[in-house]
Amino acid sequence: MKTKSSAKKRFKLTGTGKIKRKHAFKSHILTKKSKKRKLQLTHSTLVHKADENSIKEQLRLK
């Protein structure tokens, strides 16, 4: 089966098998957001454990 194209574009796998993602709310209307908030949104983070199985299924890793 094919992988979900949307998931393929949004998530990357780390070396240890965890799933990396980017933060939302960083694309537009940035003038009202504080400098600190924008800086924190820049850095990537890991997917929550509750969502991991769903995303792995979409990426056909299971």
Residue pairs with C-beta under 8 A, 6 or more apart in sequence:
1 60
2 60
3 58
3 59
3 60
4 58
4 59
6 58
7 55
7 58
7 59
8 59
10 21
10 22
11 19
11 20
11 21
11 47
11 55
11 59
12 19
12 20
13 19
13 20
13 59
13 61
14 20
14 46
18 46
18 47
18 52
19 46
19 47
19 52
19 55
19 56
20 44
20 45
20 46
20 47
21 44
21 45
21 46
21 47
22 44
22 45
23 40
23 41
23 42
23 43
23 44
23 45
24 41
25 33
25 41
26 38
26 41
26 42
30 38
33 41
47 55
53 62
56 62
